[in-house]
Amino acid sequence: MNQLHKIFPVRYTVMVLCMLLLLAGIIALALQGSPWWWLAVLAGAALTLLGLRDRRQTRHAILRNYPVIGHMRFFLEFIRPEMRQYFIESDTEALPFSRAQRSLVYQRAKGDPDNRPFGTLMDVGARGYEWVNHSMAPTRLDGHDFRVWIGGSPDAPSQSVAPCTQPYHASVFNISAMSFGALSANAILALNKGAQIGGFAHDTGEGSISQHHRVHGGDLIWEVASGYFGCRNDDGSFSEERYIANATQPQVKMIELKLSQGAKPGHGGVLPGAKVTPEIAAARGIPVGIDCISPARHSAFSTPEEMMHFIARLRQLSGGKPTGFKFCLGHPWEWFAIVKAMLKTGITPDFIVVDGAEGGTGAAPVEFTDHVGVPLQEGLLLVHNTLIGVNLRDRIKLGAAGKVITAFDITRMMALGADWCNAGRGFMMALGCIQAQTCHTGNCPTGVTTQDAVRQQALVVPDKATRVAQFHKSTLHALQELVQAAGLRHPCELNAHHIVRRTGDSQVHLLSNVVLHVQPGALLGPLDGQHNVFQIYWPRACAESFHIAPPPMTPSAERPQNVPQA
């Protein structure tokens, strides 16, 4: 065999066969004259030219060594995600969402039965498996339209400085931040129409309020990010005049200051000029065809104290609408500094949305997707317990966003401290997303995440809007049944002691016994007995800076007397 390789490398066999096909076709055509032999000639010629090109090109070593046949490798690599998804992936393997999760969303969005026979597909003996303890005295509720007041309530006005005067009665399940530009026009139209039908909120994402958000009049949460899109001057700074024009519109129910997002916390972004269409430019207040920069940090404030004053300013300029911020937790001392700024100024946000590092719809470098930011559970717990520890939890509502798909996901997050949940990818799947993971390429096969006019025509707005509303309705109906089974009246009554987690082959614990827990007001006094994160970083955080104060210096011991100098 080695001798054969020296005489004729076997890897060139396919290319030689293509040449022989060409030669045979030419000879047959000359002898018989049948037009069918032209097919052999054309095929042989095309493949032979391809092989010669493969041998001469310098980009791919595999094609130089395996002309013609080497293309099969690239084809198989190209279809590998689909082959894995359709033929190899198990029903419970979440990459990032399992087939079972996707099927559940599709069923609920279409209004199909979502009951499952023959028992669970999950391994209930696996470490990490969780369940809800049910009651022997279940309740019976009249409906599933669970809501929460944000920004105070008619009976309990907000206590903050420059308080909210237009509280919002929000659903406990809303559409997470996804911008026009990241999503297609038809996707935005369908999401907002679905929100209008179902009576829940639609977060605009940092791309501001586009014309497509306004068509159907669904409730909006306007996200104000570091680029100040929709409220910026020509130099990228914050514009009060343009902010007032958008924030005071009746369709806008809340203002959300974006500090970071779970997909790429601490990372700015660039929308290439080629993708800045007239529609996107109009929504964001930027020139057409020019690179759109999203800075990694805000220019309107530089300290936690300034941030609180900016939030109060946004709330006042909006006419008193609920105003808060969204972030993915990073350095704990920066979060502590924000809380200390609340205490110092008396200004509190009406809400905080905690975004988990599990990612989201935004494309990001792999390192950021996999290794930057705090996951939702840990981030939510730290935020929730810190606010309890300074007696501010009752003034600030908490939203949670990060891989929320099912009613159990909502139940779990609310048990850990959230007042409501947002979902991005769940509602994308309700639109028809198949998890092709081509969101950043513009080649979305279902028209959800593309600006290609032809591709997005596949997304029929009336049909998909109905599916969005149906997914929301069916998920909350399932949540109602979970709440009833637990013997409760509202999801806000859920606590960590309602959820059980398997921690070993023969060990289970209530979540209340394994997660962070802080007593009311505990951070306002001595920190003895508190978690290390509070003992180490809380004293070193300050309202005047996001930077951590240096550790206290221990005085050096005095030099003993009568010791000779060196």
Secondary structure, DSSP 8 states (H G I E B T S, - for coil): -HHHHHHS-GGGHHHHHHHHHHHHHHHHHHHH--TTHHHHHHHHHHHHHHHHHHHH-SS-HHHHHSTTTTHHHHHHHHHHHHHIIIIIS-TT--SSS-HHHHHHHHHHHHT------SS-SS-TTSTT-EEE---SS----S----EEEESB-SSSB--SSS--SS-EEEESEEE----BTTB-HHHHHHHHHHHHHHT--EE--TT---HHHHSS---EEEEE-TT-TTSB-TTS-B-HHHHHHHHTSTTEEEEEEES--TTSTT--EEE-GGG--HHHHHHHT--TTS-EEE-SS-SS-SSHHHHHHHHHHHHHHTTS--EEEEE----HHHHHHHHHHHHHH----SEEEEE-TT--SS---HHHHHHSS--HHHHHHHHHHHHHHTT-GGG-EEEEESS--SHHHHHHHHHTT-SEEEESHHHHHHHT------TTTT--TTSSS---HHHHTTS-HHHHHHHHHHHHHHHHHHHHHHHHHTT-SSGGG--GGGEEEEEETTEEEEGGGTS----TTGGGS--TTS-HHHHHHTTT-BTTBSS-------------TT----
